[in-house]
Amino acid sequence: MNLSKQIFAYLKITRPLNVALTFFVVVVAILISKQDDVNWLIIFLASLSAAFTTASGNIINDIFDIETDRISHPNRALVLGVLTKKAAIIEYLLLNLFAIIIAGYLSIKLMLIVLISIVILFLYSYSFKKKPLIGNVTVAFLTGLAFIYGGIAAENPVAAIVPAVFAFLINLIREVVKDMQDVEGDKKAGVSTFAIKFGFQNSKILIVISTIILILYTLYPFIIQIYKIEYLLIVMVFVNPLLILCIKYLFDTKKKNNLSAVSNMLKINMVLGLIAIYLGK
């Protein structure tokens, strides 16, 4: 294999779009939480540490999921054999090390959050994801924690609580959708997700209830005057209509392509939510 393909495989296994989103999340979390001017080097390093933690979490997930991914995600690097398991483990360890060192350089609190996140991500890949809802809640919690991490980096974690709850709810919805997508592979791997144990219909009901809670929650920061009118406009014009569209797609058909579209729309909505929060602050 030539060098460029090898480098691409190392990059692909980290899921760069998810890594970039984590970086962006922490940047926004710091900017909306800061009370005074924050050094841009601190913003960059804190975001980089969080991004490395996410990247390593994606790698360990793929390492544990090789057999499941042969069915659900056959184009992943370890399944295709373009990257060896040993190489992936080395990359996983190095990224964790870099994340810990960078966070430790910034503060002990940030380093502790990174260490806790690394442990939780490992446990998720090893065990939690195989249990109904526990895995979903774990991933949603870690996404919300990224905002708290940014708030601590800005020395104002209280300001990060509202976006952290938003991130938790939208990621919980997306995780259940992803479980529905992966049902075939998970069944063969002996994984008992919510979609497998309780079925597609109950999974859809859970998604609808969570979406209603999320839509109602998006109004809360404006009502109590945490965020300005710019926030409400983006939420009402883009975020909430897209959430309703996700529900429509969910009930249109059981086709896998629809689930993939819903998952991608939710990811887009996370970015729109971040923009709304940033502009409304």
ZISULUR-V344249 format. One record per backbone hydrogen bond with DSSP energy under -1.0 kcal/mol. NH is the residue of the N-H (numbers start at 1). CO is the residue of the C=O. E is the energy in kcal/mol with one decimal. If there is no record, write none. Layout:
((NH	CO	E) (NH	CO	E))
This chain:
((6	2	-1.8) (7	3	-2.7) (8	4	-2.2) (9	5	-2.0) (10	6	-2.1) (11	7	-2.0) (12	8	-3.2) (13	9	-1.9) (14	11	-1.1) (15	12	-1.6) (19	15	-1.9) (20	16	-3.0) (21	17	-2.1) (22	18	-2.1) (23	19	-2.2) (24	20	-2.5) (25	21	-2.6) (26	22	-2.3) (27	23	-2.1) (28	24	-2.6) (29	25	-2.7) (30	26	-2.4) (31	27	-2.3) (32	28	-2.6) (34	30	-1.9) (43	39	-1.8) (44	40	-2.4) (45	41	-2.8) (46	42	-2.7) (47	43	-2.1) (48	44	-2.5) (49	45	-2.5) (50	46	-1.9) (51	47	-2.3) (52	48	-2.5) (53	49	-1.8) (54	50	-2.2) (55	51	-2.6) (56	52	-2.5) (57	53	-2.0) (58	54	-2.1) (59	55	-1.8) (60	56	-2.5) (61	57	-1.6) (62	58	-1.9) (63	59	-2.2) (64	60	-2.0) (65	61	-1.3) (69	65	-3.1) (71	68	-1.5) (72	68	-2.4) (76	73	-1.6) (80	76	-2.3) (81	77	-1.1) (82	77	-1.4) (83	77	-1.0) (88	84	-2.1) (89	85	-2.2) (90	86	-2.2) (91	87	-2.3) (92	88	-2.5) (93	89	-2.5) (94	90	-2.3) (95	91	-2.4) (96	92	-2.0) (97	93	-2.2) (98	94	-2.7) (99	95	-2.4) (100	96	-2.4) (101	97	-2.5) (102	98	-2.5) (103	99	-2.2) (104	100	-2.6) (105	101	-1.9) (106	102	-1.3) (107	103	-2.7) (111	107	-1.8) (112	108	-2.3) (113	109	-2.0) (114	110	-2.3) (115	111	-2.5) (116	112	-2.8) (117	113	-2.5) (118	114	-2.4) (119	115	-2.1) (120	116	-2.6) (121	117	-2.8) (122	118	-2.0) (123	119	-2.6) (124	120	-2.6) (125	121	-2.1) (126	122	-2.5) (127	123	-3.0) (128	123	-2.2) (129	124	-2.5) (130	127	-1.8) (131	128	-2.0) (134	132	-1.3) (135	131	-1.4) (137	133	-3.1) (138	134	-2.0) (139	135	-2.1) (140	136	-2.2) (141	137	-2.7) (142	138	-2.3) (143	139	-2.0) (144	140	-2.2) (145	141	-2.4) (146	142	-1.2) (148	144	-1.4) (149	145	-2.9) (150	146	-1.9) (151	147	-2.5) (152	148	-2.5) (153	149	-2.1) (154	150	-1.5) (155	152	-1.3) (156	151	-3.3) (159	156	-1.1) (160	157	-1.4) (161	158	-1.4) (164	160	-1.7) (165	161	-2.1) (166	162	-2.0) (167	163	-2.6) (168	164	-2.2) (169	165	-2.4) (170	166	-2.4) (171	167	-1.9) (172	168	-2.0) (173	169	-2.0) (174	170	-1.9) (175	171	-2.5) (176	172	-1.7) (177	173	-1.9) (178	174	-2.5) (179	175	-1.9) (180	176	-1.7) (181	177	-1.9) (182	178	-2.0) (186	182	-2.8) (187	183	-2.2) (188	184	-1.6) (189	185	-1.4) (190	187	-1.1) (191	186	-3.0) (192	130	-1.4) (197	193	-2.7) (198	194	-2.8) (203	199	-1.6) (204	200	-2.5) (205	201	-2.0) (206	202	-2.3) (207	203	-2.2) (208	204	-2.6) (209	205	-2.5) (210	206	-2.4) (211	207	-2.4) (212	208	-2.4) (213	209	-2.1) (214	210	-2.2) (215	211	-2.8) (216	212	-2.4) (217	213	-2.3) (218	214	-2.1) (223	219	-2.3) (224	220	-2.3) (225	222	-1.2) (226	221	-3.3) (227	221	-1.3) (228	280	-3.1) (232	228	-1.2) (233	229	-2.6) (234	230	-1.9) (235	231	-2.3) (236	232	-2.8) (237	233	-2.3) (238	234	-2.4) (239	234	-1.7) (240	235	-3.1) (242	238	-1.9) (243	239	-1.8) (244	240	-2.2) (245	241	-2.2) (246	242	-1.9) (247	243	-1.6) (248	244	-2.0) (249	245	-2.6) (250	246	-2.2) (251	247	-1.6) (259	255	-1.2) (260	256	-2.2) (261	257	-2.0) (262	258	-2.4) (263	259	-2.5) (264	260	-2.2) (265	261	-2.5) (266	262	-2.3) (267	263	-1.6) (268	264	-2.3) (269	265	-2.4) (270	266	-1.6) (271	267	-1.3) (272	268	-2.3) (273	269	-2.6) (274	270	-2.0) (275	271	-2.3) (276	272	-2.5) (277	273	-2.4) (278	274	-2.6) (279	275	-2.8) (280	276	-2.0))
